[in-house]
Amino acid sequence: MAAINTISRLKEGARLSEEALYRFAAGLASGTVTDAQAGAFAMAACLNGLGEGGRVALTRAMRDSGDVLHWDLPGPVLDKHSTGGVGDCVSIILAPALAACGAYVPMISGRGLGHTGGTLDKLEAIPGVSTALEEADLRAMVARIGCVIAGATERLAPADRRLYAIRDVTATVASIDLITASILSKKLAAGLEALVLDVKTGSGAVMASEQEARALARALAGTANGAGCRTICLLTDMSQPLVPAAGNGLEIAECMAALAGGDADGRLVRLTAELGGELLVLGGLSASVAEGAGAVRAALADGRAMERFARMIAALGGPADFCDRWQGMLPQAPVVRDVPSPRAGVISAIETRRLGHVVVRLGGGRLFDGAAINPAVGLSRIAPVGGRVARGDPLLRIHAADMASAETAAMKVQTAFVFGDAEVAASPLVLEKIAP
C-alpha cells in the first residue's frame, strides 16, 4: 500500500517526502515493489517530475539501498560518466588512461538504454569477458590494476538496477530526475572523490535539445557536489556518432585503434583527453586541464593505457593476448554490405538517434528487458557530417545477422542522412563547461 500511495501522489503532481522515496527505493531493492509499480512510478516521475528536493532524496535513497564503498588507496579515486549517445565509447579507453596517470578508477557502468549503447555490452563483446563482479574482486582489481569497468554489484545501488531496466522498456529514459538519480546513486555508492560528467546534446543524445541537456547538466552537477563529490559537467556534441561506428564489437575495434595510438586528432581521442584532463585536475594529479589532457594523450600514445587495458580484460576473464590479436577475436557478422548514397552532395546533418535504433533492431540492443544482444551487428564506416559524397558512394557499412535484416536496415539508414550542397562547418566537440 505504501508503494501505491507513493505512485498515486506522484501521479497527482504532489511532491514526495524523503521518507516516502526511501521506502520506495528500499522496496525496489527488496523486490516488494513490483515491476508494474516501478514502471508506473517511472512514468509518473517522467511526466510530473520530482522537484529538486525529490531528485536529491531519490538519489540518496537509491545510493543507500545497498552498500557504499570506501577506499584507502595511494591516489585519488576518480570516474567519468556519459549520459549516452551513439558511438560513444570514451569510457573504455579513458579508464585505463587515467590509471596510467596515477588515478584509481572503479568505473561502475551500465548497459544499453533505448537507442544508446552500453559500456558493459561493448566490453562483453570481447570473448570471455564478464563484467559481473563481487565487491571483493572489484576492490582487488582497482588496487592491483588501477581501473575496472564493471556493473554494479548485487549490493551496490540495487534499487537503481531495478529502475534502470524498467526505464529502458517503458519509454521513460528521458527524465532529468530519473537520469540524475540513476547516474549519481551508482557513482556516489562507489565512493568517488571526483567525477566528470559528459552530458550529450544533439540528434543522438537522450536530451536532444541544448536547453534540456544544460538543465540536466546543472541538475547533475548541483546534486553531486551537494552530496560531497567534486563534480563538473561538460556539454558535448552528439549531432553525429562520436566514432564512425555503432554496435558493440565494432566500437571495441575503434577503441583498440585509439589504444594503439591511432587517430590522435579524431573525436574519440580529443574528447577522452578533454574529460581526462578535467578529472586529473579535480583529483590533484595535474595543475591544469591542458596538462592533464596532455598526460592522457601521452598514456594513449606510448602504450601505457593499452597495458592497463590488457590487464583489465584478462582479469575480467578475457584472453590474455587480446590486445595482440584482437582483430581476429572480435565477433564477425555473417552479412556485411555497404549502403550507397542516394544523391551527390554534402552531408549536412545526421538523424543520429535513427542510426541507434537501427542498431537495436539489428540485434545490437534490447527491445525488451533481458533480451540477448548480438555483439557482431551494427554499423561501421559511417560518413561524417560535412563529408562530400557522390551518388552511389557508401554512406556506411551494415553488419547484420541475415540478409533480411540488412535490407531493412539499409532502407532506414538512408533516411537518416540529410544532404545539401554548401560546405558545413564542424560543430565544436565541447560546447560548455558547467560547474555549480
C-alpha positions, 0 to 999 in steps of 0.5 A, a space after each residue: 500500500 505504501 508503494 501505491 500511495 507513493 505512485 498515486 501522489 506522484 501521479 497527482 503532481 504532489 511532491 514526495 517526502 524523503 521518507 516516502 522515496 526511501 521506502 520506495 527505493 528500499 522496496 525496489 531493492 527488496 523486490 516488494 515493489 513490483 515491476 508494474 509499480 516501478 514502471 508506473 512510478 517511472 512514468 509518473 516521475 517522467 511526466 510530473 517530475 520530482 522537484 529538486 528536493 525529490 531528485 536529491 532524496 531519490 538519489 540518496 535513497 537509491 545510493 543507500 539501498 545497498 552498500 557504499 564503498 570506501 577506499 584507502 588507496 595511494 591516489 585519488 579515486 576518480 570516474 567519468 560518466 556519459 549520459 549516452 549517445 551513439 558511438 560513444 565509447 570514451 569510457 573504455 579507453 579513458 579508464 585505463 588512461 587515467 590509471 596510467 596517470 596515477 588515478 584509481 578508477 572503479 568505473 561502475 557502468 551500465 548497459 544499453 538504454 533505448 537507442 544508446 549503447 552500453 559500456 558493459 555490452 561493448 566490453 562483453 563483446 570481447 570473448 570471455 569477458 564478464 563484467 559481473 563482479 563481487 565487491 571483493 574482486 572489484 576492490 582487488 582489481 582497482 588496487 592491483 590494476 588501477 581501473 575496472 569497468 564493471 556493473 554494479 554489484 548485487 549490493 551496490 545501488 540495487 534499487 537503481 538496477 531495478 529502475 534502470 531496466 524498467 526505464 529502458 522498456 517503458 519509454 521513460 529514459 528521458 527524465 532529468 530526475 530519473 537520469 540524475 538519480 540513476 547516474 549519481 546513486 551508482 557513482 556516489 555508492 562507489 565512493 568517488 572523490 571526483 567525477 566528470 560528467 559528459 552530458 550529450 546534446 544533439 540528434 543522438 543524445 537522450 536530451 536532444 535539445 541544448 536547453 534540456 541537456 544544460 538543465 540536466 547538466 546543472 541538475 547533475 552537477 548541483 546534486 553531486 557536489 551537494 552530496 560531497 563529490 567534486 563534480 563538473 559537467 561538460 556539454 558535448 556534441 552528439 549531432 553525429 556518432 562520436 566514432 564512425 561506428 555503432 554496435 558493440 564489437 565494432 566500437 571495441 575495434 575503434 577503441 583498440 585503434 585509439 589504444 594503439 595510438 591511432 587517430 590522435 586528432 579524431 573525436 574519440 581521442 580529443 574528447 577522452 583527453 578533454 574529460 581526462 584532463 578535467 578529472 586529473 585536475 579535480 583529483 590533484 594529479 595535474 595543475 591544469 586541464 591542458 596538462 592533464 589532457 596532455 598526460 592522457 594523450 601521452 598514456 594513449 600514445 606510448 602504450 601505457 593505457 593499452 597495458 592497463 587495458 590488457 590487464 583489465 580484460 584478462 582479469 575480467 576473464 578475457 584472453 590474455 593476448 587480446 590486445 595482440 590479436 584482437 582483430 581476429 577475436 572480435 565477433 564477425 557478422 555473417 552479412 556485411 554490405 555497404 549502403 550507397 548514397 542516394 544523391 551527390 552532395 554534402 552531408 549536412 546533418 545526421 538523424 543520429 538517434 535513427 542510426 541507434 535504433 537501427 542498431 537495436 533492431 539489428 540485434 545490437 540492443 534490447 527491445 525488451 528487458 533481458 533480451 540477448 544482444 548480438 555483439 557482431 551487428 551494427 554499423 561501421 564506416 559511417 560518413 561524417 557530417 560535412 563529408 562530400 559524397 557522390 551518388 552511389 558512394 557508401 554512406 556506411 557499412 551494415 553488419 547484420 545477422 541475415 540478409 533480411 535484416 540488412 535490407 531493412 536496415 539499409 532502407 532506414 539508414 538512408 533516411 537518416 542522412 540529410 544532404 545539401 550542397 554548401 560546405 558545413 562547418 564542424 560543430 565544436 566537440 565541447 560546447 560548455 563547461 558547467 560547474 555549480 
